[in-house]
Amino acid sequence: RWQDGEWLAILDFLGGREQGVVISSLSHRFERLVMRSEQFLDVVLKMVDNDGAHWLDRREATVLGRRAEHDGVHWIDPIVQIGTAQTQALLTLVERTAYGNCSFHDLHHTYSASRKAASAFCDRRGRYRLDCVKAASGTMEADGFLFIDRLHRMKVPKKIEALMETDIERWREEVEPYWSDREWTQSRVPPKVIAVALRWLLQNTALKGRWSLVVSELETEADTRAFIQAGFKQAEELVCRGDGNYFYAIPAFLDSPLLPSWVVSAMKIVVQPQKFGALPWPTGADEKFCDEIVSADVMNLFGKDELNAENVGPRLKQRIVEGASVERSLALHHCASLGQLDVLDVCLSLADPILSAVNAFDPRGMTPLMSSVAPEGFPSNPCELDLCIDKLISCRADVNMTDAFGLTALGHLWRKARELLEVDGEDRGLMHAYLSCDLLAAKLTPSNGPTKADEAVRVCIHDHLGLNDAQPIGHLPSEREERDRRMMEFLNRDGESRSRPEPRPSSYQMRRRLLEYLRAGPDESDGSGSDAPDQEEDLESTSVGTVPEQPDGEESSV
């Protein structure tokens, strides 16, 4: 260590950023030392290079790199270089001017990491949701939102890229560490240097002054330590709720000196709490019991066999004879999430004791009621879920039970509805959120009302659609669809055929019909109603129907 310190002193005296590339190429030891010295660090924003590119592949360049599909939204590709090592970063910046008259969430791609983060921290108008962010910033809404998708993915060296043409097998072996998700375990750049690079990127490039909140979701502990050292803070509420390991910063956080490494290593990192008494994942006979349901569901999807009690029941009874348990197999959770009432009936008839099984917690800390309204994928049909929930409640499933964070089944219903409305953003998500909240909210309401955690994720369909707004905002996806439709009509009309094009089906007819229905009905703040538009009919009209004539300005009123 003493010798390394001497060499670092010499390198600090001799070298700069440009000399760092030369010095690091002399030997592996010098390369390692250069990566530990902050003076060799360089951070630049990668500009768009359209030279020689086909006109279809050209990208609109800005001072930040490249512009996305909407004015004020930028996709940024910074280059962080220290010696010969380079990292490829990816950022998304949404400036304040971008969401003045449209939804803040629509500016991000559907189900993208940036859209998920935008929904977690801000509502559709860009107003902060978390009290910790409001208290730290002293404001109520974001004046520019920056999401760091990745910061420390090491760039593949040219000598490894050249192997693709000569030795493909060796290229696969050499390139694997650079494509792995666990970048920190493969990188030799210490966390402190990455923390310095992060500050340099946010404070000394064209990004400075364009954001008021920067957010990143981190997966490894080393990433977490580096961001803490740079001045970021953990969004503990989101971590405990299971939304993700998010860290955030405002400009004031980055004005203080870097924290020492020994202080950062001693700081506690919050992790999602586990529910006491939760069951482990099933093994042995219990796993085979649940596999019978999964395999039957797969065969049903391919049209080989129907998933019903008559086909699955005998096999499940045989597994019980072999020592399986309905409770330990988590079969009730699985059937409830699928909305399969027939199979759920069979499992309930085989459960012993049934009271314990219908209120058991799985490894995620969820009961069958919670799993039914908040599955990992897209939820089942609300009417099927309604029947399954009725069955579970009739078997004494407790709607008052909470997970480790304090969410009840009602809270999980609202949380999933928010995901469908804001992260999914499509019409099927909108209609499912509306119908499920309308059908299930009253049945899942705890005896003492929603908990504090439930209230934090409450959704309101009227608010989401802008029916309670004094100044309505636009819905970008439907506006883009309408713009593209008119462009195709113009091109076909003025083309050689001179024939009138067929009306193009709209993907957002259900949104328009729901708006008409809610405007005509009573203005209830909870978005409930009795005569909701029929989902199956709307799905049919979306796929084969025509675009109805709309008066000018209707889309902007959404």
Secondary structure, 3 states (H helix, E strand, C coil): CHHHHHHHHHHHHHCCHHHHHHHHCCCHHHHHHHHHCHHHEEEEECCCCCCCCCCCCCCCEECCEEECCCCCEEEECEEEEECCEEEEEEEEEECHHHHCCECCHHHCCCCCHHHHHHHHHECCCCEECCHHHHHHHCCCECCCEEEEEEEEEECCCHHHHCHHHHCHHHHHHHHHHHHCCCHHHHCCCCHHHHHHHHHHHHHCCCCCCCCCEEEEECCCHHHHHHHHHHCCEECHHHHHHCCCCEEEECHHHHHCCCCCHHHHHHCCCCCCCCCCCCCCCCCHHHHHHHHHHHHHHHHHHCCCCCCCHHHHHHHHHHHHHCCCCHHHHCHHHHHHHHCCHHHHHHHHHHCCCHHHHHCCCCCCCCCHHHHHHCCCCCCCCHHHHHHHHHHHHHCCCCCCCCCCCCCCHHHHHHHHHHHHHHHHCCHHHHHHHHHHHHHHHHHHCCCCCCCHHHHHCCCCHHHHHCCCCCCCCECHHHHHHHHHHHHHHHHHHCCCCCCCCCCCCCCCHHHHHHHHHHHHCCCCCCCCCCCCCCHHHHHHHHHHCCCCCCCCCHHHHC
